[in-house]
Amino acid sequence: MFNDIGPLELVTIIVLAVLVFGPDKLPKVIQDVMRTVRKIREFSESAKQDIRNELGPEFKDFEFEDLNPKTFIRKQLDNDELGLKEIRNGFDLKKEMAEVTDAVHGRDGGASSSPSSPSSPSSSSPSSSGGRVDMTKKPETPGDDDRPPFDADAT
């Protein structure tokens, strides 16, 4: 309930409680607060039990924590009936990333030897430098009669 209260905050609350209620009345106030908290918990538990009874026997395993969307989704994804664990275990991320990297760099790795993977367009490029772009070349200057590209959004 008070998981995010640090030691300094707790000491501050205690000092304020002693100053406001005084050392004589403080034990009585603490007892009253604890009694109220207990009654609220009992009321909450009885309300949960009444709702479970009204829902019927098919909802006997119903948990109110499942109403939290994160908890509900996590519980449904951990369910073995969907077969997600087999999908998750059958997917090798490192192998897939290595195939993608090889395809991007135009290498003849394990990706091009498998019949199910398509060859990458960069491996059939006319450049002889293995799919690399030479960044040291200066771009060609357009001729006198060539107009530069027109961008309507830029003007």
RAHUTA-V710562 format. One record per residue. RES is the residue in one letter. SS is DSSP state (alpha for helix, beta for strand, coil for the rest). PSI is psi in whole degrees, -180 to 180 (none if undefined). OMEGA is omega in degrees with one decimal (* if undefined). Layout:
res:ss:psi:omega
RES:SS:PSI:OMEGA
RES:SS:PSI:OMEGA
//
This chain:
res:ss:psi:omega
M:coil:-44:-179.4
F:coil:49:-176.1
N:coil:-25:-174.9
D:coil:14:178.0
I:coil:125:179.8
G:coil:174:-178.2
P:alpha:-39:-179.9
L:alpha:-40:178.0
E:alpha:-38:178.6
L:alpha:-43:177.8
V:alpha:-41:178.7
T:alpha:-43:178.6
I:alpha:-42:-179.6
I:alpha:-45:179.7
V:alpha:-43:178.2
L:alpha:-40:179.0
A:alpha:-41:178.1
V:alpha:-40:-179.8
L:alpha:-39:-176.6
V:alpha:-49:-174.5
F:alpha:-21:-178.6
G:alpha:156:-177.3
P:alpha:-22:-178.5
D:alpha:-41:-176.0
K:alpha:-13:-174.8
L:alpha:-45:178.9
P:alpha:-39:179.2
K:alpha:-41:179.1
V:alpha:-42:179.2
I:alpha:-42:178.2
Q:alpha:-43:179.7
D:alpha:-41:179.1
V:alpha:-43:179.7
M:alpha:-39:177.8
R:alpha:-42:178.8
T:alpha:-42:178.4
V:alpha:-42:177.7
R:alpha:-43:179.6
K:alpha:-39:178.6
I:alpha:-41:177.7
R:alpha:-44:178.5
E:alpha:-43:178.2
F:alpha:-43:-179.9
S:alpha:-45:-179.8
E:alpha:-40:179.5
S:alpha:-36:176.9
A:alpha:-41:177.5
K:alpha:-42:-179.8
Q:alpha:-41:177.9
D:alpha:-42:179.3
I:alpha:-41:177.9
R:alpha:-41:179.1
N:alpha:-38:-178.9
E:alpha:-30:-179.7
L:alpha:-29:177.7
G:coil:177:-175.0
P:alpha:-24:-179.5
E:alpha:-15:178.1
F:alpha:29:-178.1
K:coil:-25:179.3
D:coil:9:-177.8
F:coil:130:176.7
E:coil:136:-178.9
F:alpha:-20:176.3
E:alpha:-22:179.0
D:alpha:-15:177.6
L:alpha:-17:173.6
N:coil:124:-175.7
P:alpha:-39:-179.7
K:alpha:-45:-179.5
T:alpha:-42:-179.3
F:alpha:-47:-178.8
I:alpha:-42:179.1
R:alpha:-41:-179.7
K:alpha:-40:-179.1
Q:alpha:-35:-180.0
L:alpha:-25:177.2
D:coil:-7:-179.2
N:coil:131:-178.1
D:alpha:-15:-176.7
E:alpha:-27:-176.5
L:alpha:-19:-179.1
G:coil:20:-178.1
L:alpha:-29:-179.5
K:alpha:-38:178.0
E:alpha:-39:178.3
I:alpha:-45:-179.4
R:alpha:-41:-179.3
N:alpha:-28:-179.4
G:alpha:-13:-178.1
F:coil:112:179.7
D:coil:102:-175.0
L:alpha:-39:-178.9
K:alpha:-41:179.7
K:alpha:-43:179.4
E:alpha:-42:179.8
M:alpha:-37:177.7
A:alpha:-39:178.2
E:alpha:-42:179.4
V:alpha:-43:179.4
T:alpha:-44:178.4
D:alpha:-39:-179.7
A:alpha:-39:-179.7
V:alpha:-41:-178.0
H:alpha:-4:175.8
G:coil:24:179.8
R:coil:153:173.1
D:coil:79:-179.3
G:coil:-151:178.7
G:alpha:-18:-175.9
A:alpha:-40:-176.0
S:alpha:-15:179.7
S:alpha:-20:178.5
S:coil:139:-175.8
P:coil:-21:-175.8
S:coil:-17:-177.5
S:coil:132:178.8
P:coil:153:177.6
S:coil:147:-176.2
S:coil:149:179.2
P:alpha:-23:-178.1
S:alpha:-21:-179.6
S:alpha:-18:179.1
S:alpha:18:-179.0
S:coil:153:-175.7
P:coil:-11:-176.9
S:coil:141:-176.4
S:coil:2:-176.5
S:coil:22:174.7
G:coil:32:176.1
G:coil:4:179.8
R:coil:148:179.3
V:coil:132:179.1
D:coil:108:-177.0
M:coil:-7:-178.7
T:coil:-19:179.1
K:coil:141:175.9
K:coil:142:179.1
P:coil:151:-179.9
E:coil:140:176.3
T:coil:137:-179.7
P:coil:151:179.5
G:coil:174:-178.9
D:coil:-34:-177.9
D:coil:-10:178.1
D:coil:133:177.5
R:coil:144:176.3
P:coil:158:180.0
P:coil:145:-178.2
F:coil:127:178.1
D:coil:109:-175.9
A:coil:-30:-179.0
D:coil:-27:-176.1
A:coil:-20:-176.8
T:coil:none:*
//
